[in-house]
Amino acid sequence: MRTRLIASFALIIIVTLAAVSYFARQGALEEVNSFVRRGGLAGLEGLVTSLESHYEQSNTWDGADAVLAEYGGSLGGQRGPGGGQHSPGTDMGTGMGEEKSMSSAIVLSDSDGNPIAASGEFDPKQPYTEGELNSGIPMTVDGEIIGYLISEAFMGVPAGNYESELGGRLSQAALNAALVAGGIAVILASLLAYYSFQPVRHLTQAAAMLARGDMGKRVDVRGGGELAALGSTFNTMAAALEDAAKKRKAMTADIAHELRNPLAVQLANLEALEDGLYPLTADNLSPITDQNRLLTRLVEDLHTLALSDAKNLSLHKRPTDVHDLLIKTIAAHQTHAEARNVSLDMEDDLTGCPSLAIDPDRMGQIVGNLILNALRYAPEGGWVRVLSACEEGSFSINVLDNGPGIGDGDLERIFERFYRGDPSRSRNEGGSGLGLTIARRLVEAHGGTLTAANHHEGGAVFSLNLPLNDTAGD
């Protein structure tokens, strides 16, 4: 990429220098040609301008001799361009060095070459030839040639010699300047590309190390701009990948741990039955059945999370009476609550609340998981309440208990997979550690939120909120 960038710089430099050289050469030639053709080389620009003004005002050459006479004193004795040492009569194309005196006559002729007036002594010709007129200085008014100013010193000078000679020298000078400037520009472009691409090289090296499994690699971010933003994005991505890798390893270990215990219990009971230590009775088969149900529930929970991670978790939404749904869900957990001597009741304020377009099975699973979690932590003789309300464009369900509440360090992690606020609890008592994670994922799939906090009466409160405008019309 750096080579392509340098090549692009070089191409831009070459094209720019070529364009500048061409237009500079053409502009210089036009200016020089205008200067020469207007008599600047012989110091006659002022005279030419005065004669053109005289003709434009009078529309005739009458009185032109007075204009020539006015300039006559200053023209005699000049040598060369602007009074220099070499006259315009020097052959610039061949290098001939013969000098001609500028004291010779300056002749004014009309557009047909007929002499009209002169300054100094001259031998009039009737009329001047086309070649001799080409050696003179044309004068124009409104773009039309009105006459020529002819100096005997310029007779025989080829009209295009100075232009071709000057053009060649300008071309050579432009080429030399382009080569020097182009060389310097390419060197600067190479240095600029080298230092500009240093962050990209570091980023490439870091990406290669990340691809090889070094999740801790980061790049230094300096300054601002797009490269700095790219470096920050890479560091964020690397941190996310590192965190994901740690969570994946931890999850794999947790899954293995969760599966190992039920399988070990099943295997121990089956071996005891096989060896005849336990008689084959329903009571002795019950622990095996319970562990099998635990494994089945764990696999189903993992499957639900896998679908959620892959964004393939499907919901079958339909208009649902939430009041009836909550009554059925609470009734399904009353036996469990009574076994723990915990009061489980419901309060709702759903007046004017429309039927919500939700997946009733998934919503029942969500509320059921929250109730089970509350029942685990509510003390014997305690209570669990399910509060629901419909207000301010949203529908809410709050599940409260009067247990020990949630520790400050646990609030941030309560919805993580396999996380238990009380590690001392057994899996039969504390669950698999996936219930709250699944509940939040299902709520988010409905377009809502699920949060946890401690309420003022003591214990924990889990708050589910669904926007009515997102759920009522699906």
Secondary structure, DSSP 8 states (H G I E B T S, - for coil): -HHHHHHHHHHHHHHHHHHHHHHHHHHHHHHHHHHHHTTGGGT-HHHHHHHHHHHHHHSS-TTHHHHHHHHHHHHTT--SGGG-SS-TTSBTTTTB-----TTS-EEEEETTS-EEEEES-----SS--HHHHHTSEEEEETTEEEEEEEEGGGTT--TTHHHHHHHHHHHHHHHHHHHHHHHHHHHHHHHHHHHHTHHHHHHHHHHHHHHTT-TT------SSSHHHHHHHHHHHHHHHHHHHHHHHHHHHHHHHHHHHHHHHHHHHHHHHHHTTSS-S-HHHHHHHHHHHHHHHHHHHHHHHHHHHHTT------EEE-HHHHHHHHHHHTHHHHHHTT-EEEEEEE-TT---EEE-HHHHHHHHHHHHHHHHHHS-TT-EEEEEEEEETTEEEEEEEE-SS---HHHHTTTTSTT--S-TTS-HHHH--S-HHHHHHHHHHHTT-EEEEEE-TTSSEEEEEEEEHHHHS--
